[in-house]
Amino acid sequence: MKDPSSRNSTKPKRRSLGRRIGEGARAVGELGHDIVNRPGVLPGKAHGWFRSWFGRVWKVRGGGLYACGYVVTFIFLEIRTVVSEIATSESVRQFFTEQLLEFFFRFFGESFANMIRAFIWPVEIVGWWPPIGAIGLGLAFVAFPKFLKKPIEHWLFGDEAPDADKSS
């Protein structure tokens, strides 16, 4: 029988809620500073944020076509939400001044709905054009590991294996 204390010693300690909030607030402050003073660095930072977010989703969702489909669906739905919100405003200035708070709460509500729709993206594909949607989805599940999984993992994690933290 294993010693119960050894189980806890291998598990990394989780940061406290206050520390995570503080780190998030610091990151938002740095982002605001960069937006005002160094807007040229934003694409590089956004790429890094996207890769780290996609890497976490990749690990949580199983690292295959489902994870990739979830990310693509979620991003598509989020972009569509933002574009429709801006399009319904009288001007971009009005969007940023008068509707920002309303947009913030509505966006999070719609983001939650988008997250649910992203979870069930295979159902959307199958229902898109029956039976071609189901056949295409089946072919994608067969072809994805052979052609796309390794390049995506290399882009996300470099030379380290995505499950390296689980094997140690």
PAVOLO-681734 format. One line per 3 residues: number of its first residue (from 0); their letters; for each residue x, y, z of N, C-alpha, C. Coordinates in pm, 1 decimal, always signed. Example, Ala and Ser with C-alpha at 12.3 -4.5 7.8 and 13.67 -1.06 7.14 Angstrom:
0) as) +1319.0/-569.0/+780.0/+1230.0/-450.0/+780.0/+1320.0/-330.0/+780.0 | +1285.0/-225.0/+708.0/+1367.0/-106.0/+714.0/+1290.0/+3.0/+787.0
! end
This chain:
0) mkd) +83.9/-118.4/+0.0/+0.0/+0.0/+0.0/+88.1/+124.3/+0.0 | +50.9/+222.2/-80.1/+129.5/+344.4/-92.0/+104.7/+435.6/+26.5 | +208.2/+510.4/+57.7/+199.3/+609.1/+163.5/+112.6/+725.7/+114.5
3) pss) +5.2/+763.6/+187.5/-82.9/+871.6/+140.9/-10.4/+1004.6/+124.7 | +94.8/+1028.5/+203.4/+165.8/+1155.7/+191.3/+245.9/+1162.8/+62.0 | +286.5/+1045.5/+6.5/+363.2/+1047.9/-118.5/+274.7/+1087.7/-235.7
6) rns) +147.1/+1059.7/-226.2/+54.2/+1096.7/-333.0/+43.9/+1249.3/-342.9 | +40.7/+1316.1/-230.3/+28.4/+1461.6/-230.1/+158.3/+1530.5/-266.2 | +272.5/+1466.9/-241.1/+400.1/+1532.1/-267.3/+430.2/+1540.1/-416.4
9) tkp) +375.0/+1449.2/-497.5/+400.4/+1454.2/-640.5/+306.1/+1549.7/-711.8 | +199.0/+1584.9/-647.4/+100.0/+1673.3/-706.6/+145.9/+1818.7/-688.5 | +148.6/+1897.3/-797.9/+189.5/+2037.0/-780.4/+84.8/+2113.7/-701.2
12) krr) +131.8/+2207.7/-617.5/+40.1/+2286.8/-537.7/-33.6/+2385.1/-626.9 | -161.8/+2399.7/-601.3/-243.5/+2493.4/-677.4/-229.3/+2632.1/-615.5 | -217.9/+2732.5/-702.5/-206.7/+2870.0/-653.7/-338.6/+2912.6/-590.7
15) slg) -330.0/+2999.0/-490.9/-450.7/+3045.8/-422.7/-533.0/+3134.4/-515.9 | -660.1/+3148.6/-483.2/-750.3/+3230.4/-564.2/-701.7/+3374.9/-568.1 | -659.1/+3426.8/-455.6/-609.0/+3564.7/-450.8/-488.0/+3584.0/-540.2
18) rri) -399.9/+3486.4/-539.2/-280.0/+3495.6/-623.9/-317.4/+3490.0/-771.7 | -410.4/+3399.9/-807.9/-453.8/+3390.7/-947.7/-522.3/+3518.9/-992.9 | -605.8/+3578.0/-905.8/-671.7/+3704.2/-939.7/-568.3/+3814.7/-954.9
21) geg) -472.4/+3818.1/-865.4/-366.4/+3918.6/-874.4/-284.6/+3905.4/-1001.7 | -251.3/+3781.9/-1039.3/-176.3/+3759.5/-1163.1/-258.9/+3799.4/-1284.8 | -389.9/+3769.4/-1280.0/-478.1/+3809.2/-1389.7/-488.3/+3960.1/-1401.3
24) ara) -502.2/+4028.5/-1286.5/-510.3/+4174.7/-1287.6/-379.8/+4235.5/-1339.1 | -267.6/+4178.9/-1300.3/-137.5/+4225.7/-1348.3/-126.7/+4207.0/-1499.6 | -174.2/+4092.7/-1548.2/-169.0/+4066.7/-1692.3/-258.1/+4164.5/-1768.6
27) vge) -376.2/+4196.5/-1712.9/-464.5/+4293.9/-1778.0/-398.8/+4431.6/-1778.7 | -333.9/+4468.6/-1670.4/-262.1/+4596.3/-1664.7/-150.5/+4603.9/-1767.7 | -74.1/+4495.0/-1780.2/+32.3/+4491.3/-1881.1/-25.6/+4499.3/-2021.5
30) lgh) -138.8/+4432.1/-2044.4/-204.0/+4438.2/-2174.9/-247.9/+4581.0/-2206.3 | -309.0/+4649.0/-2109.4/-350.1/+4787.8/-2129.3/-231.2/+4876.9/-2160.6 | -121.7/+4856.7/-2088.4/+0.6/+4933.8/-2114.0/+51.2/+4908.3/-2255.5
33) div) +51.4/+4782.8/-2296.9/+98.2/+4748.8/-2431.7/+6.8/+4806.0/-2539.4 | -124.5/+4802.3/-2516.6/-219.0/+4856.9/-2615.0/-191.6/+5005.4/-2637.1 | -165.8/+5078.7/-2528.4/-144.2/+5222.6/-2538.6/-4.1/+5255.7/-2588.8
36) nrp) +96.6/+5189.3/-2535.5/+234.7/+5230.7/-2562.8/+307.7/+5148.8/-2668.9 | +273.4/+5021.1/-2683.4/+346.5/+4934.7/-2778.3/+249.6/+4842.1/-2851.0 | +160.5/+4896.2/-2933.0/+61.9/+4809.7/-2998.7/+124.4/+4708.5/-3094.6
39) gvl) +246.2/+4729.3/-3138.1/+311.3/+4636.1/-3230.0/+342.7/+4500.6/-3168.4 | +346.9/+4491.0/-3035.0/+378.7/+4363.4/-2970.8/+255.9/+4275.8/-2950.8 | +136.6/+4330.9/-2972.7/+13.6/+4256.0/-2946.3/-1.4/+4129.4/-3030.6
42) pgk) +27.0/+4130.2/-3161.7/+11.4/+4004.7/-3236.6/+96.7/+3890.2/-3181.3 | +219.7/+3919.0/-3142.5/+305.1/+3814.7/-3086.1/+251.6/+3762.0/-2954.0 | +203.0/+3852.8/-2869.8/+146.7/+3811.0/-2741.3/+18.0/+3732.6/-2761.8
45) ahg) -66.4/+3779.2/-2854.1/-191.7/+3708.3/-2881.0/-163.1/+3568.1/-2931.2 | -61.1/+3554.1/-3013.9/-23.5/+3421.4/-3063.4/+17.6/+3331.1/-2947.3 | +94.3/+3384.7/-2853.7/+134.6/+3306.6/-2736.5/+17.5/+3269.8/-2648.5
48) wfr) -74.7/+3364.3/-2627.8/-193.1/+3336.4/-2546.8/-279.2/+3230.9/-2613.8 | -296.2/+3244.8/-2744.5/-377.7/+3148.7/-2817.6/-316.6/+3009.0/-2809.4 | -184.4/+2999.8/-2829.3/-119.2/+2868.8/-2821.0/-133.4/+2807.5/-2684.1
51) swf) -116.1/+2885.8/-2578.4/-128.7/+2828.1/-2444.0/-272.8/+2786.6/-2416.3 | -371.0/+2867.9/-2458.2/-512.0/+2830.3/-2440.9/-543.0/+2705.0/-2522.1 | -502.0/+2703.4/-2647.7/-527.8/+2587.9/-2734.1/-458.7/+2463.6/-2676.9
54) grv) -338.1/+2478.9/-2623.6/-267.8/+2365.5/-2562.6/-343.7/+2307.6/-2444.5 | -401.0/+2395.2/-2360.7/-480.2/+2346.3/-2246.9/-605.5/+2275.1/-2295.3 | -674.0/+2334.2/-2394.6/-794.6/+2270.5/-2449.3/-757.0/+2137.2/-2513.1
57) wkv) -645.1/+2133.6/-2583.6/-597.4/+2012.5/-2650.0/-580.9/+1899.6/-2549.5 | -517.6/+1930.4/-2436.1/-495.9/+1828.0/-2333.2/-626.9/+1784.7/-2267.7 | -713.4/+1880.1/-2235.1/-837.8/+1849.1/-2165.2/-935.0/+1771.9/-2254.0
60) rgg) -941.6/+1807.2/-2381.5/-1038.2/+1745.8/-2473.1/-984.2/+1621.4/-2543.5 | -867.7/+1575.2/-2508.0/-818.4/+1448.5/-2560.8/-716.7/+1457.8/-2672.3 | -687.3/+1575.6/-2720.3/-580.0/+1592.4/-2817.4/-605.3/+1528.7/-2953.0
63) gly) -721.3/+1544.0/-3006.5/-752.0/+1486.3/-3136.8/-844.7/+1575.7/-3215.1 | -917.3/+1516.8/-3306.3/-1008.9/+1592.1/-3390.8/-1117.0/+1660.7/-3307.2 | -1164.1/+1597.6/-3201.9/-1266.5/+1660.1/-3119.1/-1213.2/+1790.3/-3059.2
66) acg) -1090.8/+1787.9/-3005.1/-1031.6/+1908.3/-2946.3/-1014.8/+2016.8/-3051.7 | -967.9/+1978.2/-3167.8/-948.0/+2073.8/-3275.8/-1082.5/+2132.3/-3321.3 | -1182.0/+2048.7/-3336.3/-1314.7/+2095.0/-3375.3/-1375.2/+2186.5/-3271.2
69) yvv) -1353.4/+2156.7/-3143.4/-1402.6/+2241.9/-3036.1/-1343.0/+2381.2/-3048.2 | -1211.9/+2388.8/-3066.9/-1143.8/+2518.1/-3076.1/-1193.2/+2596.9/-3197.2 | -1198.7/+2531.6/-3312.5/-1242.5/+2600.2/-3434.1/-1386.5/+2649.1/-3420.1
72) tfi) -1474.2/+2565.3/-3366.5/-1614.4/+2603.4/-3349.0/-1628.0/+2718.2/-3251.1 | -1559.0/+2709.9/-3138.3/-1567.7/+2814.6/-3036.8/-1517.4/+2947.8/-3091.7 | -1404.3/+2946.0/-3159.7/-1349.9/+3070.2/-3215.3/-1444.4/+3128.0/-3320.8
75) fle) -1497.3/+3043.8/-3408.5/-1591.3/+3090.0/-3510.0/-1713.2/+3156.7/-3445.4 | -1769.5/+3091.7/-3344.7/-1887.7/+3146.5/-3278.4/-1856.7/+3276.5/-3204.4 | -1740.3/+3284.9/-3141.4/-1702.0/+3406.4/-3070.2/-1680.4/+3522.9/-3166.4
78) irt) -1613.4/+3497.2/-3277.6/-1591.5/+3602.7/-3376.6/-1725.8/+3649.3/-3432.4 | -1813.3/+3555.6/-3460.3/-1946.2/+3591.3/-3510.5/-2022.1/+3675.7/-3408.5 | -2009.4/+3644.5/-3280.6/-2075.1/+3722.1/-3175.6/-2022.4/+3864.4/-3171.4
81) vvs) -1891.1/+3880.3/-3172.1/-1830.9/+4014.1/-3165.8/-1867.4/+4096.1/-3289.2 | -1858.8/+4035.6/-3406.2/-1891.8/+4107.4/-3529.8/-2038.4/+4149.5/-3530.2 | -2128.4/+4062.1/-3486.6/-2270.5/+4099.3/-3484.7/-2297.5/+4209.7/-3383.9
84) eia) -2227.5/+4209.7/-3270.1/-2244.3/+4316.5/-3171.5/-2196.5/+4449.9/-3227.7 | -2084.8/+4451.3/-3294.7/-2033.7/+4575.2/-3352.6/-2124.0/+4619.9/-3467.6 | -2172.5/+4525.9/-3547.4/-2257.1/+4560.4/-3661.8/-2390.5/+4620.2/-3617.9
87) tse) -2442.9/+4580.0/-3502.6/-2571.1/+4633.7/-3457.6/-2556.4/+4768.6/-3388.5 | -2434.4/+4809.9/-3358.8/-2412.2/+4942.2/-3301.7/-2418.5/+5045.9/-3412.4 | -2456.0/+5168.8/-3373.6/-2463.3/+5276.4/-3471.9/-2325.6/+5314.0/-3523.6
90) svr) -2226.0/+5306.9/-3436.9/-2087.9/+5335.3/-3476.8/-1995.9/+5258.2/-3383.9 | -1872.4/+5246.1/-3423.2/-1775.5/+5176.6/-3338.3/-1754.6/+5255.8/-3209.9 | -1755.8/+5388.4/-3221.1/-1739.7/+5471.8/-3101.7/-1854.5/+5448.3/-3004.1
93) qff) -1977.8/+5440.6/-3055.3/-2091.8/+5413.1/-2968.5/-2076.6/+5276.5/-2903.9 | -2027.7/+5181.1/-2980.7/-2007.3/+5046.8/-2927.4/-1913.8/+5050.9/-2808.0 | -1804.1/+5125.2/-2819.8/-1705.2/+5126.9/-2713.1/-1745.1/+5216.5/-2596.1
96) teq) -1828.1/+5317.4/-2618.3/-1860.6/+5407.4/-2508.2/-1989.1/+5369.0/-2437.0 | -2099.0/+5356.2/-2510.1/-2229.0/+5337.5/-2445.7/-2262.5/+5191.9/-2415.8 | -2221.8/+5100.0/-2501.8/-2265.8/+4961.8/-2487.8/-2159.8/+4867.3/-2433.2
99) lle) -2047.6/+4920.1/-2389.2/-1939.3/+4832.9/-2345.3/-1980.2/+4745.4/-2227.0 | -2043.0/+4803.1/-2126.4/-2084.7/+4724.7/-2010.2/-2191.4/+4623.0/-2048.4 | -2291.1/+4668.3/-2125.3/-2395.0/+4577.0/-2171.1/-2335.1/+4466.2/-2257.8
102) fff) -2243.9/+4503.7/-2345.9/-2177.1/+4406.2/-2431.2/-2100.8/+4304.3/-2347.9 | -2034.0/+4352.8/-2244.2/-1954.0/+4266.0/-2158.2/-2039.5/+4153.7/-2100.2 | -2154.1/+4188.2/-2041.6/-2239.4/+4085.9/-1980.6/-2307.5/+3997.9/-2085.3
105) rff) -2353.8/+4059.1/-2193.0/-2417.6/+3981.3/-2299.5/-2315.6/+3888.3/-2365.9 | -2192.9/+3938.1/-2383.3/-2088.1/+3857.7/-2445.7/-2058.8/+3734.2/-2361.5 | -2049.7/+3748.5/-2228.9/-2022.9/+3632.5/-2144.8/-2138.7/+3533.7/-2146.2
108) ges) -2261.5/+3584.8/-2152.7/-2376.3/+3494.8/-2166.0/-2372.1/+3419.4/-2297.3 | -2343.8/+3491.6/-2403.9/-2334.1/+3427.0/-2535.0/-2210.5/+3336.9/-2543.4 | -2104.2/+3374.6/-2475.1/-1985.0/+3288.5/-2473.2/-2016.0/+3154.8/-2408.0
111) fan) -2097.9/+3157.3/-2304.0/-2137.2/+3032.4/-2240.1/-2217.2/+2946.8/-2337.9 | -2310.8/+3010.1/-2409.3/-2388.4/+2936.6/-2509.7/-2297.2/+2885.8/-2621.7 | -2199.6/+2967.3/-2661.9/-2104.5/+2924.9/-2764.6/-2021.9/+2806.5/-2716.9
114) mir) -1987.4/+2805.4/-2588.8/-1910.9/+2694.0/-2533.8/-1992.4/+2564.7/-2542.3 | -2120.6/+2573.1/-2509.6/-2206.9/+2454.7/-2517.9/-2217.2/+2407.9/-2663.5 | -2236.3/+2501.1/-2755.7/-2243.8/+2463.1/-2897.6/-2112.2/+2405.0/-2946.5
117) afi) -2000.1/+2455.1/-2895.0/-1870.2/+2401.1/-2934.7/-1852.5/+2258.4/-2883.6 | -1909.4/+2228.6/-2766.2/-1902.1/+2092.1/-2714.5/-1970.7/+1992.2/-2807.2 | -2077.0/+2034.9/-2871.7/-2154.8/+1941.9/-2954.6/-2131.0/+1965.2/-3104.3
120) wpv) -2011.7/+2014.1/-3138.2/-1983.4/+2043.6/-3278.8/-2001.0/+1923.4/-3371.1 | -1972.0/+1798.5/-3329.4/-1994.0/+1686.9/-3423.1/-2140.9/+1672.7/-3465.1 | -2233.5/+1704.1/-3373.7/-2375.9/+1696.1/-3405.9/-2409.8/+1798.2/-3514.4
123) eiv) -2349.2/+1917.3/-3505.3/-2371.4/+2021.3/-3606.5/-2322.4/+1973.5/-3743.8 | -2208.1/+1907.4/-3746.1/-2151.7/+1859.3/-3873.4/-2241.5/+1750.7/-3933.0 | -2283.8/+1656.5/-3850.3/-2369.5/+1547.6/-3898.9/-2502.2/+1602.9/-3950.0
126) gww) -2558.6/+1699.5/-3880.4/-2685.7/+1756.2/-3921.0/-2674.6/+1857.3/-4034.0 | -2554.9/+1897.3/-4066.6/-2532.4/+2000.0/-4167.5/-2583.1/+1957.5/-4304.9 | -2549.3/+1836.1/-4345.5/-2589.0/+1789.6/-4478.0/-2596.0/+1637.6/-4476.1
129) ppi) -2700.6/+1579.0/-4416.6/-2708.3/+1433.5/-4405.4/-2716.1/+1367.8/-4542.3 | -2661.4/+1256.7/-4563.8/-2565.5/+1177.4/-4486.9/-2420.4/+1217.4/-4514.7 | -2400.1/+1316.3/-4602.3/-2263.8/+1358.1/-4636.6/-2189.5/+1409.8/-4513.6
132) gai) -2258.2/+1481.9/-4424.3/-2195.6/+1532.3/-4302.2/-2141.8/+1419.8/-4215.4 | -2219.6/+1313.1/-4198.3/-2175.4/+1198.9/-4117.1/-2057.5/+1127.2/-4183.3 | -2063.0/+1111.4/-4313.9/-1952.5/+1045.4/-4385.0/-1826.4/+1130.8/-4375.3
135) glg) -1840.2/+1261.2/-4396.1/-1725.0/+1351.4/-4385.0/-1665.3/+1351.1/-4245.8 | -1750.3/+1349.3/-4143.3/-1700.9/+1345.9/-4005.8/-1626.4/+1215.7/-3979.4 | -1680.4/+1103.4/-4027.3/-1610.9/+975.3/-4010.9/-1475.3/+975.6/-4079.7
138) laf) -1469.9/+1028.5/-4200.5/-1342.0/+1037.3/-4272.8/-1243.8/+1129.7/-4199.9 | -1294.0/+1237.4/-4144.9/-1207.0/+1328.8/-4071.1/-1148.0/+1261.6/-3947.8 | -1228.2/+1181.5/-3876.2/-1176.0/+1111.9/-3758.6/-1070.2/+1008.8/-3796.0
141) vaf) -1077.9/+954.2/-3917.3/-976.5/+858.5/-3962.7/-851.2/+932.4/-4011.3 | -869.6/+1040.9/-4086.4/-757.0/+1110.4/-4148.6/-682.1/+1202.0/-4051.3 | -749.6/+1258.6/-3952.4/-687.1/+1355.7/-3862.9/-561.1/+1302.9/-3795.0
144) pkf) -564.1/+1184.2/-3731.7/-442.5/+1137.1/-3663.7/-326.8/+1110.8/-3759.7 | -358.3/+1076.3/-3882.6/-252.6/+1044.4/-3978.8/-185.9/+1168.4/-4035.3 | -260.7/+1276.0/-4056.1/-207.4/+1390.0/-4128.5/-190.8/+1518.1/-4047.4
147) lkk) -274.1/+1542.8/-3949.2/-271.8/+1672.0/-3880.8/-229.9/+1668.6/-3734.4 | -246.0/+1557.2/-3666.7/-221.1/+1554.4/-3522.5/-76.4/+1588.5/-3487.5 | +19.4/+1526.4/-3552.9/+160.3/+1552.2/-3520.7/+201.9/+1697.0/-3549.6
150) pie) +164.7/+1755.3/-3666.6/+201.3/+1896.1/-3687.9/+138.6/+1991.1/-3585.2 | +14.5/+1964.9/-3545.1/-49.9/+2050.7/-3445.0/+20.5/+2036.5/-3310.6 | +51.2/+1913.0/-3269.8/+121.9/+1892.9/-3143.1/+260.1/+1956.3/-3146.2
153) hwl) +327.7/+1949.6/-3259.5/+460.1/+2012.8/-3270.7/+446.8/+2164.5/-3256.3 | +344.6/+2224.0/-3317.9/+323.5/+2367.9/-3307.0/+287.7/+2407.1/-3163.8 | +205.4/+2325.8/-3097.1/+162.2/+2358.8/-2962.1/+269.8/+2337.5/-2857.6
156) fgd) +340.3/+2224.9/-2866.3/+428.7/+2184.2/-2757.1/+575.2/+2177.6/-2795.6 | +609.6/+2198.6/-2921.9/+748.8/+2187.7/-2964.6/+793.3/+2044.0/-2961.6 | +911.6/+2020.8/-2910.2/+966.2/+1885.0/-2905.4/+922.1/+1806.7/-2783.9
159) eap) +862.3/+1874.3/-2684.6/+817.4/+1800.3/-2565.9/+685.9/+1730.0/-2595.8 | +669.0/+1615.2/-2541.4/+546.6/+1537.4/-2562.8/+432.3/+1603.4/-2486.3 | +310.1/+1606.9/-2541.2/+198.7/+1670.8/-2471.7/+161.9/+1602.0/-2341.1
162) dad) +195.3/+1475.9/-2324.5/+163.4/+1403.4/-2201.7/+284.9/+1389.1/-2111.2 | +388.3/+1472.4/-2130.7/+510.4/+1459.9/-2052.4/+484.3/+1480.0/-1904.1 | +390.7/+1571.6/-1870.1/+364.6/+1595.7/-1729.4/+287.3/+1480.3/-1665.0
165) kss) +220.7/+1396.7/-1742.5/+146.8/+1283.4/-1686.3/+236.7/+1163.3/-1660.6 | +343.7/+1149.0/-1738.6/+426.3/+1029.2/-1727.1/+528.2/+1037.4/-1615.1 | +554.3/+1155.9/-1562.3/+654.6/+1164.7/-1456.3/+595.5/+1153.1/-1319.5
! end
